[in-house]
């Protein structure tokens, strides 16, 4: 499933929403678990007591695939049937049953050998497009970052999302939302929820 960034740059990429049958494909599941965990290992270095802490596992990925809540970006050679997965993003649309206007994206990950190709931006755009198709008008996302020092990757991520139109909200209590994970942190962290309107505001007459 892996290929070099140079090869990927020569291959047309496309995205699609996951299908339930993807959960039955162990190659797909294993590739996604590897890509996601590797991306978070790089992006959250130093934040967890155990450096081997994993962001996801096969069971969670299968659940998301079955629910059609993962968007996959892949390359596909003209003479091959197999898709080469280069990254993914979770998109729950709607995020909550009692609020059909709100969608959530998360777990954005691109294969390390495919970084620098703009795939992250394509995945965010795909998630927003998918959310709009489901009637959602607001996208939310969460960022966990150290509270007492600047984490280079998290700082870049914050600036990147802001450039994409996401506005950070007040700092929230991570332990209240994720009590089981909070005890695994190696450093004090801040937890922020970002929002972005998915439809342009109506112009005044």
PyMOL commands that set and color helices and strands:
alter all, ss='L'
color gray80, all
select helices_A, chain A and resi 5-9+20-24+26-43+58-66+112-114+119-133+152-163+174-177+179-182
alter helices_A, ss='H'
color red, helices_A
select strands_A, chain A and resi 13-17+70-75+84-93+102-110+138-146+167-172+189-197
alter strands_A, ss='S'
color yellow, strands_A
deselect
rebuild
show_as cartoon
